[in-house]
Amino acid sequence: MAHIAHDPHARPDGKTTMELGAVLPLTAEVRHDHLFIGGVDTVELAQEFGTALYVMDEEHIRVQLRNYLEWTRYHWRDVDVVYAGKAFICKAMCRLVEEEGCYLDVSSGGELAIALAAGFPAQRILAHGNNKTIRELTECISFGVGRIVVDSLEELARIDRLALEQGTTQPILIRVTPGIVADTHEYIQTGAEDSKFGFGLRDGLAMEAVREAIALNGIDFKGLHMHIGSQIFALNSYAKAIEVIVHFMEEVRAKTGCVVAELDTGGGLGIAYGVPDEPATIKQYGKVIVDDIKEHCEQHALPVPRILVEPGRSIVANAGVTLYTVGTIKHIPGVRTYVAVDGGMTDNIRTALYDAHYEPTIANKAARPRDTVVTIAGKHCESGDVIAVDTPLQHTEDGDVLCVFATGAYCQSMASNYNKQVRPGVVFVRDDTARLVVRRETYEDLMRCDVE
Ligand SMILES: Cc1ncc(COP(=O)(O)O)c(C=O)c1O
């Protein structure tokens, strides 16, 4: 299997935990050889709450949200930050997003239900999805979701009909695919013309959708949306897409007389999964997004729209770690050493899905150098069930607490019950205190939907 091909160049890197740099949560520190996050000993967390366990650094999440607000609004006052709930969502996260003055994007009726149950104001929610069901659309409209991001002409007609039936008009954005191929894994590129998302520009569908939206009585056309992909390092991908979409805004004004009032540039800013990764900063990102929109609007004599940005991964990924307990260690002479943990592809599918790279440490040996090379395997019935292949790690023994960094995004939200594994709990840590925000599933949870 390609994704567990042996890396002949893998070497111990001799790094101690704190030398992993930008991969770590903001409040990570090592005390007496133990990894602490939010002032809390992760080894004690593993004992208290059991493993596998997701631990989120609350301070890190808040700082990221504030950075986005600061560095986008620094260049233009009318910007809102919409946290992309798909990266990681639970009621506590929704409340935190609201407390920080941000908006929330949801991609399903389930995410919407969680947000509403957390008391998140519907007006501050954007609803996404390339195939929203009638039920989901009805719920969005009846709960008063602030914007539905429309993905097809059929959906536009459905929203119009449902809104009129409910005696209302629904504010919407039209999702445009700007034809830009972002420099990232093909599974998470979304802005190319051959995409299941949004309306193409070249084929005229985007203009047709805008015309329809303006004409329909149940629709309140607010503006445009784009999202070119995820884990993007090259900010010039955004610059190119902005040039294209602002040009389209000009075309919309010329052909319909309508001035686009809002522009949502999606999410996608990359993060450091590995020590050498150097993603752009939120400050650099904010400057490119806002300055480029302003510049192109000026060139076309367009008013600068309200700008929305939709970060997910860059808010939560480095805030989160997963703790596991080490079980079987299998040395295969001349091949590799497998360190097996009490989780795997059910709590982190990203390595199996797209060769994601992770940095681990032993939480109870955190001050020691990573002086061996091992492959961290899960406990599930797939050879591809690995978390980190040929990775440096401290000398490891049965019972050690293994910590995998940068698992705060797209791990818990993509978790499954394969092999009827119970999904881990989530603990938020801050100011020397841990609070359980999602409890670990039980065997009863695994059967709660069985009706016979
Ligand atoms: C429409 C939309 N907005 C925002 C995001 C968040 O992207 P990221 O987590 O890369 O910031 C996604 C993720 O795929 C998305 O599909």
The ligand as a Gaussian input file, in Angstrom:
#p B3LYP/6-31G(d) Opt

LIG

0 1
 C      -17.230000      26.059000       1.917000
 C      -16.129000      25.888000       2.873000
 N      -15.781000      26.907000       3.670000
 C      -14.787000      26.798000       4.576000
 C      -14.081000      25.621000       4.709000
 C      -12.983000      25.543000       5.727000
 O      -11.771000      25.299000       5.153000
 P      -10.458000      25.186000       6.077000
 O      -10.775000      24.249000       7.165000
 O       -9.432000      24.674000       5.154000
 O      -10.154000      26.561000       6.560000
 C      -14.402000      24.523000       3.901000
 C      -13.645000      23.272000       4.018000
 O      -13.508000      22.475000       3.172000
 C      -15.452000      24.661000       2.953000
 O      -15.799000      23.638000       2.186000

